[in-house]
């Protein structure tokens, strides 16, 4: 997904962390490598900024959570809705 090429991990964190915490009650942290990690409902979303002005969202979960999301459509929809919310917020704040 395309963002302003001048955005780095620090700008991303400072621009979006207050919104995700106060408005959506997400747990927002930085990984040991400085990338942003968002935790919600047992799913973790890592936000990677690439050198070409794009970003990628990778999601992770425990094996139990992944298995449930594949079996239960509601869990899968929640995962997709969270990712769409993240994309919309980043697009609006970082363009």
C-alpha positions, -999 to 999 in steps of 0.1 A, spaced: 0 0 0 13 34 -10 22 62 16 43 93 16 79 81 10 92 104 37 73 84 64 95 62 86 87 40 116 90 69 141 65 91 121 42 62 117 42 54 154 37 90 166 10 98 141 -12 67 146 -5 53 181 -26 79 199 -56 73 176 -54 35 178 -51 36 216 -77 62 225 -103 56 198 -101 18 192 -84 5 224 -57 -13 204 -24 -22 221 3 -4 200 40 -12 206 72 -13 187 90 -45 179 127 -50 188 136 -39 152 116 -6 156 86 -16 134 51 -10 147 31 -38 162 -7 -36 169 -24 -62 191 -61 -66 191 -83 -96 201 -53 -119 201 -42 -110 166 -9 -92 161 -4 -69 131 31 -59 121 35 -28 100 65 -28 77 75 3 58 94 -4 26 120 18 9 98 25 -21 71 44 -1 48 15 5 38 -4 37 28 -40 43 6 -54 71 15 -89 83 -8 -106 108 1 -133 133 -18 -153 159 -14 -184 180 -21 -217 163 -53 -220 182 -65 -185 170 -55 -193 134 -74 -226 135 -105 -209 149 -103 -181 123 -102 -207 95 -132 -226 110 -153 -198 122 -162 -172 96 -169 -146 122 -133 -147 135 -120 -144 99 -143 -114 93 -129 -97 125 -94 -102 112 -103 -87 78 -122 -58 94 -92 -50 116 -69 -49 86 -92 -27 66 -94 -3 96 -56 -2 98 -54 5 61 -79 33 62 -63 50 92 -28 49 76 -41 61 43 -58 91 59 -30 101 82 1 94 62 -7 106 27 
